[in-house]
Amino acid sequence: MEVKKRLAGIPLYDPSDSQFIVKEEEFYGNKMEVIYRKGRGGLTKAQMEEIAARGEMVPGFSYAPELNPHTWEPEPGILCDRDIAVKMRDGVTIYADIYRPKDSGPVPCIVSWGPFGKNMAEIGEEFKLMGVPPQTVSRMAKFESADPGYWCPNGYAVANVDPRGVSNSEGYVSNWGVQDHFDGYDFIEWAGEQDWCNGKVTMFGNSGCCMVIWGIASTQPPHLACIGAWEGTGDMYRESFTWGGISAAAYNGNMINSISCKTYIEDVPNMLACRPYYDEYWQARAPRFENIRVPAYVTAGLCHIHLRGSFEAFRKIRTPKKWLRAHRDMEWPDTYNPQNLEDLKRFFDRYCKGIRNGWEFTPRVRIDVTDAYGFDYAPRREENEMPLARTEYKKIYLDAETHTASYEQFPNHSEVSYDPETETTTFDIKFGEETEITGYMSLRLYVECRGHDNMDLFPWVKKLGQNGEYLPVHCMGENYRGAWGYFRCQRRELDPKLTSQFQPVQAHEKDEPMEQGVIYPVDIEIYPHSRIWHKGESLRVEIGGRFISTEWFEDSHMVFETDNGEGTHVIHTGGEYASYLQIPYIPPKYTSGDYVYR
């Protein structure tokens, strides 16, 4: 194994270091070595209380209670079968807690699968989630998963699973990898055959407990009836470990250090250092959305890092029974909001219990068209598809001389330069009419780097008011900027199979250093967006060479390995270098004189 680039904050793989081991595994017929790092080991409740007594932050994901198989009644009317052993196809045993209604016949089972520990809610006075009122979620719930306190009284069992290698489960942690897909298949088939189950199994989770749902569902377990996949990254390479080719593996490195694991965890950050390009290792980790054929209820947070994966999943899942709800809320309050839970219950009742409740009347797409601050222009607007069929793709051309933008091309070539470490550059267009942007934007830039062989670009699309003031979107009470993208210019080659009219997708097969004096065209994918600009308001394209943190709390997780060297970024516009932002302009559905119906 050769580490081609060291990643900041990640212990570098060293074959002589006892914390690392290497296993040979097969991906798409190719055998390769996979690095595993020793887990930190599970902590007991007493050990965690000692940490708290020292005034230190308690690592909640690290909790590993002693095995204690028994059946008890945690709340009236709910039984819990604790630490049930389930054997995988290769003989490895994993453990689950099964919550089910007392004095009930067979019921459907909701599987909660993720590496956070099935009992972490037991270590504190209450189970806390940001943006969720205290005591909304019971202490029976697994992090980012179905709450037995809600689902069991409604006639469902909930299986909180510790996947392979987590806490007391045997084996090595797959780290949202391929092994999780096959283990999930085996567990679903086991659950569907239990006497307390009616033969219908589903999966639910948000964020870290959603990401693996895509892979498990793509293995097509016969007992899987449907999925509720709320906020889930899909392609881990493009959406988690590298963003536009810029490494962001430090967050996963922190997860390795926090997960309760007594054995070893697949060291994906070091695998990225060894295998920086999109080869079979990364391809195998990406979901095969086209293999998902069961009904699916997908959500996407317009202010969240899982946004791209959720939209990709909805578009590519091969079932006619799929629904998307794109919202402006944060994942946790959205997941446990009672209105949303009732909505999900209708979906599960239809496909897990066969209740003819009219779920099929639900619009295929519901989307929050955001406006400014805490206001939405159109909450949960009903649509039929995504991207919207009535989309008109328009180009907004940039002018470096005036820092403005226009639907008309600028005839004269001009350029603007900035220091990627300290400066940004902006381009503004003031709209003369109400303008809705919903869907995928993309940015074509003509760029030159003076003094280095690469540019890392961080574009944002923001909204300014009629007086030029910045108008953020409020999410969980904090400011959020708008639509975003990431791009490493050495990775400018696009994948022709994945790239479409509205979405350029990088190939990530090689690095192509930039030559001095050469101007390069680059096409940058912007994450999906939905927002209204009123007459007189401006759209701003802001471009920099680094991720600019604001008060948004998730920004603290974004640690990028930028590579701008001592170079100066130059953006060329006008004439033969017609840089532009392509927007998905949404015309009104109907008009009545000056009045528009959206």
C-alpha positions as CSV (number, residue, x, y, z in Angstrom):
1,M,0.0,0.0,0.0
2,E,1.4,3.4,-1.0
3,V,0.1,6.5,0.7
4,K,0.1,9.1,-2.1
5,K,-0.9,12.1,0.0
6,R,-1.2,12.6,3.7
7,L,-4.4,14.0,5.0
8,A,-4.4,16.4,7.9
9,G,-5.6,15.1,11.2
10,I,-5.6,11.5,10.0
11,P,-3.0,9.0,11.4
12,L,-0.9,8.1,8.4
13,Y,-1.0,4.4,7.5
14,D,2.2,2.7,8.4
15,P,2.5,-1.1,7.9
16,S,4.8,-1.4,11.0
17,D,2.2,0.4,13.2
18,S,0.1,-2.1,15.2
19,Q,-3.0,0.1,15.1
20,F,-3.3,-0.8,11.3
21,I,-4.1,-4.1,9.6
22,V,-4.7,-4.9,5.9
23,K,-7.3,-7.3,4.5
24,E,-7.5,-8.5,0.9
25,E,-11.0,-7.9,-0.4
26,E,-12.6,-8.0,-3.9
27,F,-14.4,-5.2,-5.7
28,Y,-15.9,-5.8,-9.1
29,G,-13.7,-8.8,-9.6
30,N,-10.5,-6.9,-8.6
31,K,-8.7,-7.9,-5.4
32,M,-7.2,-5.1,-3.4
33,E,-5.8,-4.5,0.0
34,V,-8.1,-2.6,2.4
35,I,-6.7,-0.7,5.4
36,Y,-8.4,-1.1,8.8
37,R,-7.6,1.0,11.9
38,K,-7.9,-0.3,15.5
39,G,-11.1,1.0,17.1
40,R,-10.9,3.1,20.3
41,G,-12.9,0.4,22.2
42,G,-16.3,0.7,23.7
43,L,-16.7,2.7,27.0
44,T,-18.9,1.6,29.9
45,K,-21.3,3.9,31.5
46,A,-19.0,4.3,34.5
47,Q,-16.1,5.3,32.3
48,M,-18.3,7.9,30.6
49,E,-19.4,9.3,33.9
50,E,-15.7,9.7,34.8
51,I,-15.2,11.7,31.6
52,A,-18.1,13.9,32.4
53,A,-16.9,14.4,36.0
54,R,-13.6,15.8,34.5
55,G,-15.6,18.4,32.7
56,E,-14.8,16.8,29.3
57,M,-17.2,16.1,26.4
58,V,-18.7,12.7,26.7
59,P,-18.3,10.7,23.4
60,G,-21.9,9.4,23.2
61,F,-21.2,7.1,20.2
62,S,-18.6,5.3,22.2
63,Y,-20.9,3.7,24.7
64,A,-20.8,-0.1,24.8
65,P,-22.8,-1.7,27.6
66,E,-22.2,-5.3,28.7
67,L,-24.2,-8.0,26.8
68,N,-27.4,-8.7,28.7
69,P,-29.9,-10.7,26.7
70,H,-33.4,-10.4,28.3
71,T,-36.9,-9.3,27.7
72,W,-38.4,-6.3,29.6
73,E,-41.0,-3.6,29.4
74,P,-39.3,-0.2,29.1
75,E,-42.6,1.6,28.7
76,P,-46.2,0.3,29.3
77,G,-47.3,-1.7,26.4
78,I,-43.8,-2.0,24.8
79,L,-41.6,-5.1,25.1
80,C,-37.9,-5.0,24.4
81,D,-35.9,-8.1,23.5
82,R,-32.4,-6.9,24.4
83,D,-29.2,-8.1,22.7
84,I,-30.7,-10.6,20.3
85,A,-27.9,-12.4,18.5
86,V,-28.3,-12.6,14.7
87,K,-25.8,-14.6,12.6
88,M,-24.7,-13.3,9.2
89,R,-24.0,-15.5,6.2
90,D,-20.2,-15.7,7.0
91,G,-20.9,-16.8,10.6
92,V,-20.3,-13.4,12.2
93,T,-22.8,-12.5,15.0
94,I,-24.3,-9.0,15.4
95,Y,-26.7,-7.8,18.1
96,A,-30.0,-6.0,18.0
97,D,-32.6,-4.7,20.4
98,I,-36.1,-5.5,19.2
99,Y,-38.9,-3.3,20.4
100,R,-42.4,-4.5,19.8
101,P,-46.0,-3.9,20.9
102,K,-47.1,-6.0,23.9
103,D,-50.0,-8.4,23.5
104,S,-49.9,-8.0,19.7
105,G,-49.9,-10.3,16.8
106,P,-47.3,-10.2,14.0
107,V,-46.4,-6.6,13.0
108,P,-44.1,-5.0,10.4
109,C,-40.6,-4.3,11.5
110,I,-38.7,-1.0,11.0
111,V,-34.9,-1.5,10.9
112,S,-32.6,1.2,12.2
113,W,-29.0,0.6,10.9
114,G,-26.0,2.8,11.7
115,P,-22.7,2.8,13.6
116,F,-23.7,5.1,16.4
117,G,-24.6,2.5,19.0
118,K,-28.1,1.1,19.7
119,N,-28.0,2.1,23.4
120,M,-26.4,5.5,23.4
121,A,-29.6,7.2,24.6
122,E,-29.1,5.4,28.0
123,I,-26.0,7.4,29.0
124,G,-27.6,10.8,29.6
125,E,-30.5,12.2,31.5
126,E,-32.4,12.5,28.2
127,F,-31.9,11.9,24.5
128,K,-31.0,15.3,23.0
129,L,-31.1,16.2,19.3
130,M,-30.4,19.7,18.0
131,G,-33.6,21.5,17.2
132,V,-35.8,18.9,18.8
133,P,-37.7,19.9,22.0
134,P,-36.6,17.9,25.1
135,Q,-38.4,14.6,25.7
136,T,-39.9,14.6,22.2
137,V,-37.9,11.4,21.4
138,S,-37.8,8.5,23.8
139,R,-34.7,7.0,25.3
140,M,-35.5,3.8,23.4
141,A,-34.6,5.5,20.1
142,K,-31.3,4.9,18.3
143,F,-29.7,8.1,17.1
144,E,-31.2,9.4,13.8
145,S,-33.7,6.5,13.7
146,A,-37.2,5.4,14.3
147,D,-38.4,6.0,17.9
148,P,-40.1,2.9,19.4
149,G,-42.0,5.3,21.7
150,Y,-43.9,6.4,18.6
151,W,-43.9,3.4,16.3
152,C,-44.7,0.5,18.7
153,P,-48.1,2.0,19.9
154,N,-48.9,2.4,16.2
155,G,-48.4,-1.3,15.5
156,Y,-44.8,-1.6,14.4
157,A,-41.7,-3.3,15.8
158,V,-38.4,-1.4,15.7
159,A,-35.1,-3.2,15.4
160,N,-32.1,-1.1,16.7
161,V,-29.1,-2.8,15.2
162,D,-25.4,-2.6,16.1
163,P,-23.9,-3.4,12.7
164,R,-20.8,-5.6,12.3
165,G,-18.0,-4.4,14.6
166,V,-20.0,-1.9,16.5
167,S,-20.1,-2.2,20.3
168,N,-20.5,-6.0,21.1
169,S,-21.2,-7.1,17.5
170,E,-18.5,-9.3,16.0
171,G,-16.3,-8.5,13.0
172,Y,-14.9,-5.2,11.7
173,V,-16.8,-2.0,11.1
174,S,-17.6,-1.5,7.4
175,N,-17.8,2.3,7.8
176,W,-20.8,2.7,5.5
177,G,-19.2,0.3,3.1
178,V,-20.0,-2.8,1.0
179,Q,-20.2,-5.3,3.9
180,D,-23.0,-3.3,5.4
181,H,-25.1,-3.9,2.2
182,F,-24.9,-7.7,2.6
183,D,-25.3,-7.7,6.3
184,G,-28.4,-5.5,6.0
185,Y,-29.8,-8.0,3.5
186,D,-29.2,-10.9,6.0
187,F,-30.7,-9.0,8.9
188,I,-33.9,-8.1,7.0
189,E,-34.4,-11.7,5.9
190,W,-33.9,-12.8,9.5
191,A,-36.4,-10.2,10.8
192,G,-39.0,-11.1,8.2
193,E,-39.1,-14.7,9.3
194,Q,-39.6,-14.1,13.0
195,D,-42.9,-15.0,14.6
196,W,-43.5,-11.4,15.8
197,C,-43.1,-10.1,12.3
198,N,-45.9,-10.1,9.6
199,G,-43.2,-10.7,6.9
200,K,-43.0,-7.0,6.0
201,V,-39.7,-5.2,6.8
202,T,-38.9,-1.6,6.1
203,M,-35.9,0.7,6.9
204,F,-35.9,4.2,8.2
205,G,-33.2,6.7,9.2
206,N,-31.9,10.1,8.6
207,S,-28.3,11.2,7.9
208,G,-25.8,8.5,9.1
209,C,-28.7,6.0,9.5
210,C,-30.0,6.8,6.0
211,M,-26.8,6.6,4.0
212,V,-26.6,2.8,4.2
213,I,-30.3,2.3,3.3
214,W,-29.5,2.9,-0.4
215,G,-26.9,0.1,-0.5
216,I,-29.0,-2.4,1.5
217,A,-32.1,-1.8,-0.6
218,S,-30.1,-2.3,-3.8
219,T,-29.4,-5.9,-2.7
220,Q,-33.1,-6.5,-3.0
221,P,-34.0,-8.5,0.1
222,P,-37.3,-10.3,-0.5
223,H,-38.8,-9.2,2.8
224,L,-38.1,-5.5,2.2
225,A,-41.4,-3.9,1.6
226,C,-40.4,-0.2,1.2
227,I,-37.9,2.3,2.5
228,G,-38.1,5.7,4.3
229,A,-34.8,7.3,3.4
230,W,-34.6,10.8,4.9
231,E,-31.4,12.8,4.2
232,G,-28.8,10.4,3.0
233,T,-25.5,10.9,1.2
234,G,-25.2,8.5,-1.7
235,D,-21.9,8.5,-3.5
236,M,-19.5,8.7,-0.5
237,Y,-16.5,9.5,-2.7
238,R,-18.1,12.6,-4.4
239,E,-20.3,13.7,-1.5
240,S,-18.3,13.0,1.6
241,F,-14.6,12.1,1.2
242,T,-13.9,14.5,-1.7
243,W,-16.1,17.4,-2.7
244,G,-15.4,18.3,-6.3
245,G,-12.0,16.5,-6.0
246,I,-11.1,18.4,-2.8
247,S,-10.4,16.0,0.1
248,A,-12.7,16.4,3.1
249,A,-11.9,13.1,4.9
250,A,-11.2,14.6,8.3
251,Y,-14.8,14.4,9.4
252,N,-14.8,10.6,8.8
253,G,-11.5,10.4,10.6
254,N,-13.2,11.8,13.7
255,M,-16.0,9.3,13.3
256,I,-13.5,6.5,13.4
257,N,-12.3,7.8,16.7
258,S,-15.7,8.1,18.2
259,I,-17.5,4.9,17.1
260,S,-17.7,2.2,19.8
261,C,-15.5,-0.6,18.3
262,K,-13.5,-3.2,20.1
263,T,-11.9,-4.5,16.9
264,Y,-11.1,-2.6,13.7
265,I,-12.8,0.0,11.5
266,E,-12.3,0.3,7.7
267,D,-10.0,3.3,7.4
268,V,-11.6,5.1,4.5
269,P,-9.5,8.3,4.9
270,N,-6.3,6.3,4.5
271,M,-7.8,4.5,1.6
272,L,-8.4,7.9,0.0
273,A,-4.8,8.7,0.6
274,C,-3.8,5.5,-1.1
275,R,-6.5,5.4,-3.8
276,P,-7.2,9.1,-4.6
277,Y,-9.1,8.4,-7.9
278,Y,-12.5,7.0,-8.5
279,D,-11.6,3.3,-9.0
280,E,-13.3,0.0,-8.2
281,Y,-13.0,0.5,-4.4
282,W,-15.0,3.7,-4.5
283,Q,-17.4,2.5,-7.2
284,A,-18.3,-0.5,-5.1
285,R,-19.2,1.8,-2.2
286,A,-21.6,3.9,-4.3
287,P,-25.2,2.7,-4.3
288,R,-26.8,1.0,-7.3
289,F,-29.9,3.2,-7.2
290,E,-31.2,1.4,-10.3
291,N,-31.5,-1.8,-8.3
292,I,-33.9,-0.3,-5.8
293,R,-37.4,-1.4,-6.9
294,V,-39.4,-1.0,-3.6
295,P,-41.6,2.0,-2.8
296,A,-39.5,4.8,-1.5
297,Y,-40.2,8.0,0.5
298,V,-37.2,10.3,0.2
299,T,-36.5,13.6,1.8
300,A,-33.9,16.2,1.0
301,G,-32.8,19.1,3.2
302,L,-32.1,22.2,1.0
303,C,-29.6,23.4,3.6
304,H,-27.8,20.1,4.3
305,I,-24.7,18.3,3.1
306,H,-26.9,15.2,2.2
307,L,-28.8,17.2,-0.4
308,R,-27.1,15.8,-3.5
309,G,-27.4,12.2,-2.5
310,S,-31.1,12.5,-1.7
311,F,-31.8,14.1,-5.1
312,E,-29.7,11.6,-6.9
313,A,-31.5,8.7,-5.2
314,F,-34.9,10.0,-6.0
315,R,-34.1,10.6,-9.7
316,K,-32.4,7.2,-10.2
317,I,-34.4,4.7,-8.1
318,R,-36.1,2.3,-10.5
319,T,-39.6,2.2,-9.1
320,P,-42.7,4.1,-10.1
321,K,-43.7,4.3,-6.5
322,K,-41.3,7.0,-5.2
323,W,-41.9,10.3,-3.5
324,L,-39.7,13.3,-2.7
325,R,-40.1,16.0,0.0
326,A,-37.5,18.7,-0.2
327,H,-37.6,21.0,2.8
328,R,-35.6,23.9,4.3
329,D,-35.5,22.4,7.9
330,M,-32.6,20.7,9.6
331,E,-32.6,16.9,9.5
332,W,-33.4,16.2,13.2
333,P,-36.4,18.5,13.7
334,D,-37.7,17.5,10.3
335,T,-37.4,13.8,11.2
336,Y,-39.3,14.0,14.5
337,N,-41.8,16.7,13.6
338,P,-45.3,15.1,14.3
339,Q,-46.7,16.3,10.9
340,N,-43.9,14.4,9.1
341,L,-44.2,11.4,11.3
342,E,-47.9,11.1,10.5
343,D,-47.0,11.4,6.9
344,L,-44.4,8.6,7.1
345,K,-46.9,6.5,9.0
346,R,-49.4,6.7,6.1
347,F,-46.6,5.6,3.8
348,F,-45.6,2.6,6.0
349,D,-49.2,1.7,6.7
350,R,-49.8,1.5,2.9
351,Y,-46.9,-0.8,2.0
352,C,-46.2,-2.6,5.3
353,K,-49.8,-3.3,6.4
354,G,-51.7,-3.1,3.1
355,I,-54.0,-0.4,4.4
356,R,-55.7,1.4,1.5
357,N,-55.4,4.9,3.0
358,G,-55.1,6.8,-0.2
359,W,-51.3,7.4,0.1
360,E,-51.1,7.3,-3.7
361,F,-52.8,10.7,-3.8
362,T,-49.6,12.1,-2.2
363,P,-47.9,14.4,-4.8
364,R,-44.7,12.8,-6.1
365,V,-42.7,15.9,-5.3
366,R,-43.3,18.4,-2.5
367,I,-40.8,21.2,-2.3
368,D,-40.2,24.3,-0.1
369,V,-39.5,27.2,-2.4
370,T,-37.4,29.3,0.0
371,D,-37.4,33.1,0.2
372,A,-35.5,34.9,2.9
373,Y,-34.9,34.5,6.6
374,G,-37.6,32.2,8.0
375,F,-40.0,32.7,5.2
376,D,-40.9,30.3,2.4
377,Y,-42.4,31.5,-0.8
378,A,-44.3,28.2,-1.3
379,P,-44.1,25.6,1.4
380,R,-44.5,22.0,0.2
381,R,-45.5,23.1,-3.3
382,E,-46.8,20.1,-5.2
383,E,-45.0,18.9,-8.3
384,N,-44.8,15.8,-10.5
385,E,-41.1,15.2,-11.1
386,M,-37.6,16.5,-10.4
387,P,-36.1,18.3,-12.3
388,L,-39.4,20.0,-13.1
389,A,-40.7,19.4,-16.7
390,R,-41.3,23.1,-17.3
391,T,-37.7,24.1,-16.4
392,E,-36.1,26.6,-18.8
393,Y,-32.3,26.6,-18.6
394,K,-31.0,30.1,-18.9
395,K,-27.4,31.4,-18.9
396,I,-26.4,34.4,-16.8
397,Y,-23.1,35.7,-18.1
398,L,-20.4,37.2,-15.8
399,D,-18.4,40.4,-16.4
400,A,-15.1,40.7,-14.5
401,E,-14.7,44.4,-15.3
402,T,-17.9,45.6,-13.7
403,H,-18.6,42.6,-11.3
404,T,-22.1,42.4,-12.8
405,A,-24.0,39.7,-14.6
406,S,-26.5,39.6,-17.4
407,Y,-28.6,37.4,-19.6
408,E,-26.8,39.1,-22.5
409,Q,-23.2,38.1,-23.4
410,F,-20.5,40.6,-22.8
411,P,-18.6,41.3,-26.0
412,N,-15.3,42.4,-24.4
413,H,-12.8,40.1,-22.7
414,S,-11.9,41.1,-19.1
415,E,-10.4,39.4,-16.1
416,V,-10.4,39.6,-12.3
417,S,-7.8,38.1,-10.0
418,Y,-7.9,37.4,-6.3
419,D,-5.8,35.8,-3.5
420,P,-7.4,32.4,-2.8
421,E,-6.3,32.5,0.8
422,T,-7.8,35.9,1.7
423,E,-10.1,37.2,-1.0
424,T,-13.2,36.4,-3.0
425,T,-14.7,37.9,-6.1
426,T,-18.4,38.5,-6.9
427,F,-20.8,39.0,-9.8
428,D,-24.3,40.4,-9.3
429,I,-27.4,40.4,-11.5
430,K,-30.5,42.4,-10.5
431,F,-33.7,40.7,-11.7
432,G,-36.3,42.9,-13.5
433,E,-39.0,40.3,-12.8
434,E,-39.9,37.7,-10.2
435,T,-37.5,34.8,-10.9
436,E,-37.8,31.3,-9.4
437,I,-34.8,29.0,-9.5
438,T,-35.6,25.4,-8.6
439,G,-33.3,22.4,-9.6
440,Y,-29.7,22.2,-10.6
441,M,-27.5,25.1,-11.4
442,S,-24.0,24.8,-13.0
443,L,-21.2,27.2,-13.4
444,R,-19.0,27.5,-16.5
445,L,-15.8,29.5,-15.8
446,Y,-12.7,30.3,-17.8
447,V,-9.9,30.2,-15.3
448,E,-6.1,30.7,-15.1
449,C,-3.7,30.1,-12.2
450,R,-0.6,32.3,-12.0
451,G,2.1,30.9,-9.8
452,H,0.7,27.4,-9.2
453,D,-0.7,24.4,-11.1
454,N,-4.1,24.1,-9.5
455,M,-7.1,26.1,-8.3
456,D,-9.6,25.0,-5.7
457,L,-12.9,26.8,-6.2
458,F,-15.7,27.3,-3.7
459,P,-18.6,29.1,-5.4
460,W,-21.8,30.2,-3.7
461,V,-25.0,31.5,-5.1
462,K,-26.6,34.1,-2.7
463,K,-29.5,36.4,-2.6
464,L,-29.4,40.2,-2.0
465,G,-32.3,42.4,-1.2
466,Q,-33.5,45.5,-3.2
467,N,-31.1,47.6,-1.1
468,G,-28.2,45.3,-1.7
469,E,-28.4,43.7,1.8
470,Y,-27.5,40.0,2.1
471,L,-30.6,37.8,2.6
472,P,-29.9,34.4,4.1
473,V,-32.2,31.5,4.6
474,H,-32.8,30.6,8.2
475,C,-32.4,27.0,9.1
476,M,-32.8,26.0,12.7
477,G,-32.6,29.7,13.6
478,E,-29.2,30.2,11.9
479,N,-28.2,31.9,8.7
480,Y,-27.6,29.7,5.6
481,R,-26.2,31.2,2.5
482,G,-27.8,29.4,-0.5
483,A,-26.6,27.1,-3.2
484,W,-23.0,25.9,-3.3
485,G,-20.4,23.9,-5.2
486,Y,-16.8,22.7,-5.0
487,F,-14.2,22.2,-7.7
488,R,-10.5,21.2,-8.0
489,C,-9.3,22.4,-11.4
490,Q,-6.8,19.6,-11.7
491,R,-9.9,17.3,-11.8
492,R,-11.6,19.2,-14.5
493,E,-12.3,16.2,-16.8
494,L,-16.0,15.3,-16.7
495,D,-17.6,11.8,-16.8
496,P,-19.5,11.7,-20.1
497,K,-21.8,8.9,-18.8
498,L,-23.0,10.9,-15.7
499,T,-22.9,14.4,-17.1
500,S,-26.1,15.9,-18.4
501,Q,-27.4,19.2,-19.7
502,F,-28.0,20.5,-16.2
503,Q,-25.4,18.6,-14.1
504,P,-21.7,18.4,-14.9
505,V,-20.1,15.4,-13.0
506,Q,-16.4,15.0,-12.6
507,A,-14.7,11.8,-13.6
508,H,-12.0,11.8,-10.9
509,E,-9.8,9.5,-12.9
510,K,-6.6,11.6,-13.0
511,D,-5.0,14.9,-12.1
512,E,-4.2,17.3,-14.9
513,P,-1.9,20.1,-13.6
514,M,-2.6,23.6,-15.0
515,E,0.1,25.1,-17.2
516,Q,1.2,28.7,-16.8
517,G,-0.4,31.1,-19.2
518,V,-3.1,28.7,-20.2
519,I,-6.8,29.6,-19.7
520,Y,-9.0,26.5,-19.0
521,P,-12.8,26.1,-19.2
522,V,-14.2,24.3,-16.2
523,D,-17.8,23.2,-15.5
524,I,-18.8,23.2,-11.9
525,E,-21.8,21.3,-10.4
526,I,-23.9,23.4,-8.1
527,Y,-26.0,21.5,-5.5
528,P,-29.8,21.5,-6.1
529,H,-31.6,24.6,-4.9
530,S,-35.1,26.2,-4.7
531,R,-35.6,29.9,-4.1
532,I,-37.5,32.9,-5.3
533,W,-36.0,36.3,-6.3
534,H,-38.5,39.1,-6.3
535,K,-38.4,42.0,-8.7
536,G,-35.5,44.2,-7.8
537,E,-33.6,41.6,-5.8
538,S,-30.1,40.4,-6.9
539,L,-28.5,37.1,-7.4
540,R,-24.8,37.1,-6.4
541,V,-22.2,34.5,-7.5
542,E,-19.4,34.6,-5.0
543,I,-16.2,32.6,-5.7
544,G,-13.2,32.0,-3.5
545,G,-10.4,29.6,-3.1
546,R,-11.3,28.2,0.4
547,F,-14.4,27.2,2.3
548,I,-15.5,30.4,4.1
549,S,-17.1,29.4,7.5
550,T,-20.0,31.5,8.9
551,E,-22.2,31.1,11.9
552,W,-23.8,27.9,10.4
553,F,-23.0,25.2,12.9
554,E,-22.2,22.5,10.3
555,D,-19.4,24.6,8.9
556,S,-17.2,23.5,11.7
557,H,-17.2,20.0,10.3
558,M,-15.9,21.1,6.9
559,V,-12.2,20.6,6.9
560,F,-10.9,20.8,3.3
561,E,-7.4,19.9,2.1
562,T,-7.1,22.8,-0.3
563,D,-4.3,23.1,-2.8
564,N,-3.8,26.7,-4.0
565,G,-0.1,27.0,-3.3
566,E,1.2,30.5,-3.7
567,G,-0.9,31.0,-6.8
568,T,-3.3,33.8,-7.8
569,H,-6.7,32.9,-9.1
570,V,-7.8,34.6,-12.4
571,I,-11.3,34.4,-13.8
572,H,-11.8,35.4,-17.4
573,T,-15.1,36.7,-18.8
574,G,-16.6,38.1,-22.0
575,G,-15.7,37.6,-25.6
576,E,-14.4,34.1,-26.3
577,Y,-14.2,33.5,-22.5
578,A,-18.0,33.7,-21.8
579,S,-18.2,32.6,-18.2
580,Y,-21.7,32.0,-17.1
581,L,-24.0,30.6,-14.4
582,Q,-26.7,28.3,-15.9
583,I,-29.9,28.5,-13.8
584,P,-33.1,26.3,-13.9
585,Y,-35.6,29.1,-14.4
586,I,-39.1,28.0,-13.5
587,P,-41.8,29.9,-15.4
588,P,-45.2,30.4,-13.7
589,K,-47.7,27.5,-14.2
590,Y,-50.3,30.1,-15.2
591,T,-50.6,33.9,-15.6
592,S,-53.5,36.3,-15.3
593,G,-52.4,39.7,-16.5
594,D,-49.7,40.7,-14.1
595,Y,-50.6,38.0,-11.6
596,V,-48.7,34.7,-11.7
597,Y,-49.6,31.3,-10.4
598,R,-46.6,29.2,-9.3
